[in-house]
């Protein structure tokens, strides 16, 4: 039976809950716009019935608005689907760029709420990593969540990565408000549990305003080596 | 004609909603910024303010608190993606007139705006009567 008081399990549930709540909120916003657009079309038809001329341009605006919202909903649903499938296998080979794009997509609303811009700048190479995708997404989210509270005046966070033969490094920059004040313990217990699962390490460069997350390219090899 | 201030960070939602409300003879002002809404509410008198609960800069409840601090008689209707009982209670405690879940039915919203307008008129009338009573008592006529 799953121990729901375990730090790792609680962190996983919280992450899933936070993401699905945010996704459902975004879907509701899309629905509200489509609902009003449908209502507006109904208003136009009532006006036309009364003999008032309707400018075709106004219809085009509404039609474009609905199309844009459908595309937005499609992106939201794709992200939700990818998040749901991240638990299919415990260890899986993943495309790091896709995973970071997903993490940025899932965090977009949280960034908007804090008026922070997330700028993903992927290099041209696309490393594959064998890891636990769900735990990695959870950890990246927690790092982003922490980082979004420590931006510089421009309120833009840069996200990129680089790789060598053994590991990949995910780098978050633009964190001018990072501090080593004792009340800002990071990584805390929730992150520590994830770091253990992923065989990863995290370090802050307070002067440089950066957080670096280093992951093994194949977590299974690290587990074998440790045992 | 009801004068309404519509506050939501979704511009597309604002544009569509405003056009529909204007077609129903309402005078609508829109803003995507809660801080701008606070400024507008100080400069103009609105019959109702429709406020999204989750926005950047300042969330809806915080904005509601500030609005009510500046003018306790303001009629504020909150719009939310997920209307929970807890949120509803919190909003009412802070002085919200009503809480509606998105996507909202414009008919229902229009009714609520009309009610808010009536409530505002009653409050304005009460205040005017109190003022007259106060003047009469002071002058001893």
Interface residues (C-beta under 8 A of the other chain):
Chain A: X21 X24 X25 X28 X29 X31 X32 X33 X34 X35 X36 X37 X39 X40 X43 X47 X62 X65 X68 X69 X112 X113 X114 X115
Chain B: X9 X10 X12 X13 X16 X17 X19 X20 X23 X54 X55 X56 X57 X59 X81 X82 X102 X103 X104 X106
